[in-house]
Amino acid sequence: MGTLRLRGPEEKIIMTERSAAVFIQAWWRGMLVRRTLLHAALRAWIIQCWWRQVLEKLLAKRQRMVLEFYVQQEWAVVRLQSWVRMWCVRQRYCRLLNAVRIIQVYWRWHTCHSRGFIEGHYELKENQLNIQLEISLGSQACKVQQCIPLPLKE
């Protein structure tokens, strides 16, 4: 038997062996319960951390999918806009090209009828040049055919 100090230096509690054994058993059971609760809390904390990581990954994956969908839509819009712009430019080009052709036809007709034109063919044989020319001035036409001998240098 002995004395056991529990509270302060002035207070002394006298315990019997039985009450000391009960006290130690209670303290030990309390330690076991606290240790069990601590292990359970640690396990719960580990599961919560894991679950937060899973949710974070899911959120990141969802955000990436939304971003990829947005980028895909933006590219589709840009592609469509470029096709529409290309079509508009092509339409304008075709109209201008048609207008140029019409102007060229009228200009050529006008030049041929007002100033005339020269058409011709030539053929080079051994030592002579054969020329056939057709000169047209409005309603008048003139055909020239000539063979020109070429000097040979030896």
Secondary structure, DSSP 4 states (H G I P E B T S, - for coil): -EEE--S-SS--EEE-HHHHHHHHHHHHHHHHHHHHHHHHHHHHHHHHHHHHHHHHHHHHHHHHHHHHHHHHHHHHHHHHHHHHHHHHHHHHHHHHHHHHHHHHHHHHHHHHHHT-EEEEEEEEETTEEEEEEEEEETTEEEEEEEEEE-PPP-
